[in-house]
Amino acid sequence: MKIHNLLICDDIRAEVGNKISIMGVYGEEIVMNPNIKLNGPVKLPLAFLFRFKIEKNEELPDKFQLEYILNGKKIAPIYGPIQAGNNQKIITLIVKVQFFFEPGPLDLNIKLSKKDKVIFNEAKKQVIMLSHGKK
C-alpha cells in the first residue's frame, strides 16, 4: 500500500455519483492575510484528501490515525473509520479539521489499521509551509 495522492485544501464535499468537490487547493504554502495580527494561534479550517493505492492481496484497513506535527510539536491526533470494499484498488480518505495556525512547517503521520494492527504507517515531512504574508 502507498499514498497515491495527498491534497490539502479548504473544503471537500461528497457529491452524487461517487464524485467529490474540492475547494481552495493549496500548493506548497498557506499564506495568512498579512493584515490580520497574530496574537497566538489562529483557527483555520483545513481538509486533507488521501488516496491510497492497494496492492494485490493486501489487507484493507478499517481505521485511520492522523497526527499533525507543527514546528516539531505534536498536535492531538484524529482517529476514524475507513470504508473499504473488497475489490478496491484505491481507497479515498477525507479528513476535515479546524486547525490552529501558526507559522512553520506542517508534518503529517498517517497510520492505517485493521482490527487494531497497524498495516500502513508513513511520515510526511513538511507537506505544507504555513506563513504569515508580508504587507
DRENMAR-263998 format. One record per residue (C-alpha): residue in one letter; residue number from 1; x, y, z. Coordinates in Angstrom, 3 decimals, padded with zeros to 6 digits. Each point is the difference from the previous one (the first is absolute). Layout:
BEGIN
- A | NUM | X | Y | Z
...
//
This chain:
BEGIN
- M | 1 | 000.000 | 000.000 | 000.000
- K | 2 | 001.231 | 003.509 | -000.708
- I | 3 | -001.291 | 003.555 | -000.038
- H | 4 | -001.139 | 000.605 | -003.580
- N | 5 | -001.081 | 003.660 | 000.525
- L | 6 | -000.123 | 002.525 | 002.826
- L | 7 | -001.813 | 003.337 | -000.383
- I | 8 | -000.406 | 002.733 | 002.594
- C | 9 | -002.840 | 002.448 | -000.534
- D | 10 | -002.693 | 002.126 | 001.652
- D | 11 | -002.894 | -002.448 | -000.386
- I | 12 | -001.036 | -003.304 | -001.570
- R | 13 | -003.596 | -001.070 | -000.623
- A | 14 | -001.455 | -003.343 | -001.054
- E | 15 | -002.241 | 000.282 | -003.061
- V | 16 | -002.524 | -002.265 | -001.704
- G | 17 | 001.450 | -002.587 | -002.387
- N | 18 | 003.187 | -000.823 | 001.953
- K | 19 | 001.444 | 003.495 | -000.633
- I | 20 | 001.665 | 002.395 | 002.395
- S | 21 | 000.328 | 003.778 | -000.197
- I | 22 | 003.304 | 001.461 | 001.140
- M | 23 | 000.156 | 003.719 | 000.847
- G | 24 | 003.017 | 002.237 | 000.568
- V | 25 | 002.890 | -002.385 | -000.738
- Y | 26 | 003.327 | 001.128 | 001.498
- G | 27 | 003.420 | -000.370 | -001.596
- E | 28 | 003.192 | -000.063 | 002.041
- E | 29 | -001.046 | 002.792 | 002.374
- I | 30 | -003.020 | 001.395 | 001.820
- V | 31 | 000.453 | 003.759 | 000.295
- M | 32 | -002.059 | 001.736 | 002.682
- N | 33 | -001.312 | 003.505 | -000.749
- P | 34 | 002.735 | 002.438 | 001.140
- N | 35 | -002.642 | 002.494 | 001.208
- I | 36 | -001.104 | -002.437 | 002.726
- K | 37 | 002.021 | 000.429 | 003.192
- L | 38 | 001.109 | -003.266 | 001.554
- N | 39 | -000.493 | -000.036 | 003.765
- G | 40 | 000.604 | -003.730 | 000.329
- P | 41 | -001.355 | -002.830 | -002.162
- V | 42 | -002.851 | 000.769 | -002.431
- K | 43 | -002.757 | -002.521 | -000.825
- L | 44 | 000.181 | -001.182 | -003.614
- P | 45 | -002.300 | -002.616 | -001.573
- L | 46 | 001.953 | -002.519 | -002.073
- A | 47 | -000.925 | -003.142 | -001.900
- F | 48 | 002.338 | -002.827 | -000.959
- L | 49 | -000.670 | -002.396 | -002.865
- F | 50 | 002.057 | -003.186 | 000.108
- R | 51 | -000.233 | -002.626 | -002.734
- F | 52 | 001.735 | -003.293 | 000.767
- K | 53 | 000.935 | -002.511 | -002.701
- I | 54 | -000.690 | -003.558 | 001.119
- E | 55 | 002.301 | -002.707 | -001.331
- K | 56 | -001.247 | -003.492 | -000.807
- N | 57 | -000.818 | -002.154 | 003.063
- E | 58 | 000.575 | 002.823 | 002.520
- E | 59 | -002.212 | 000.264 | 003.054
- L | 60 | -002.537 | 002.812 | -000.128
- P | 61 | 000.027 | 002.423 | 002.935
- D | 62 | -003.033 | 000.684 | 002.183
- K | 63 | 001.430 | 002.963 | 002.017
- F | 64 | 002.352 | 002.938 | -000.387
- Q | 65 | 002.019 | 002.244 | 002.298
- L | 66 | 001.342 | 003.345 | -001.245
- E | 67 | 002.553 | 001.929 | 002.058
- Y | 68 | 000.953 | 003.610 | -000.670
- I | 69 | 003.415 | 001.321 | 000.907
- L | 70 | 000.365 | 003.792 | -000.192
- N | 71 | 003.437 | 001.493 | 000.665
- G | 72 | 001.092 | -003.359 | 001.408
- K | 73 | -002.867 | -000.111 | 002.550
- K | 74 | -002.593 | -002.783 | -000.183
- I | 75 | -003.610 | 001.156 | -000.093
- A | 76 | -002.856 | -002.275 | 001.105
- P | 77 | -000.508 | -002.892 | -002.442
- I | 78 | -003.255 | -000.654 | -001.847
- Y | 79 | -001.448 | -003.522 | -000.161
- G | 80 | -002.790 | -001.400 | -002.117
- P | 81 | -001.396 | -002.890 | -002.019
- I | 82 | 000.797 | -000.781 | -003.638
- Q | 83 | -002.556 | -001.454 | -002.395
- A | 84 | 001.722 | -002.356 | -002.444
- G | 85 | -001.555 | -002.589 | -002.315
- N | 86 | 001.657 | -003.348 | -000.747
- N | 87 | 001.022 | 000.753 | -003.592
- Q | 88 | 001.084 | 003.621 | 000.403
- K | 89 | 003.323 | 000.979 | -001.534
- I | 90 | -000.125 | 003.578 | 001.315
- I | 91 | -001.286 | 001.005 | 003.449
- T | 92 | -001.005 | 003.643 | 000.452
- L | 93 | 000.227 | 001.549 | 003.467
- I | 94 | -001.316 | 003.513 | 000.693
- V | 95 | 000.908 | 001.664 | 003.304
- K | 96 | -001.328 | 003.464 | 000.924
- V | 97 | 001.368 | 001.910 | 002.981
- Q | 98 | -000.045 | 003.392 | 001.674
- F | 99 | 003.736 | 000.567 | 000.039
- F | 100 | 001.719 | 002.523 | 002.288
- F | 101 | 002.346 | 001.943 | -002.260
- E | 102 | 003.387 | 001.347 | 000.946
- P | 103 | 002.865 | 000.516 | -002.435
- G | 104 | 002.238 | -003.000 | -000.692
- P | 105 | 000.240 | -003.368 | -001.753
- L | 106 | -002.847 | -002.513 | 000.297
- D | 107 | 000.949 | -003.689 | 000.132
- L | 108 | -002.486 | -002.890 | -000.064
- N | 109 | 000.096 | -003.593 | 001.197
- I | 110 | -002.736 | -002.276 | -001.351
- K | 111 | -000.677 | -003.496 | 001.356
- L | 112 | -002.522 | -002.469 | -001.387
- S | 113 | -001.101 | -002.975 | 002.090
- K | 114 | -001.969 | -003.202 | -000.326
- K | 115 | -001.474 | -001.289 | 003.281
- D | 116 | 002.495 | 002.120 | 002.006
- K | 117 | 003.033 | -001.315 | -001.942
- V | 118 | 001.883 | 002.756 | -001.868
- I | 119 | 000.276 | -001.014 | -003.670
- F | 120 | 001.266 | 003.331 | -001.392
- N | 121 | 002.017 | 002.794 | 001.633
- E | 122 | 001.579 | 002.916 | -001.838
- A | 123 | 001.464 | 003.287 | 001.203
- K | 124 | -000.115 | 002.922 | -002.446
- K | 125 | 002.396 | 002.858 | 000.799
- Q | 126 | -000.983 | 003.587 | -000.796
- V | 127 | -003.093 | -000.835 | -002.040
- I | 128 | -000.712 | 003.717 | 000.041
- M | 129 | 001.520 | 003.183 | 001.456
- L | 130 | -002.235 | 002.333 | 001.996
- S | 131 | 001.032 | 003.649 | -000.168
- H | 132 | -001.232 | 003.475 | 000.862
- G | 133 | 000.102 | 002.065 | -003.220
- K | 134 | 002.010 | 003.168 | -000.412
- K | 135 | -001.703 | 003.364 | -000.525
//
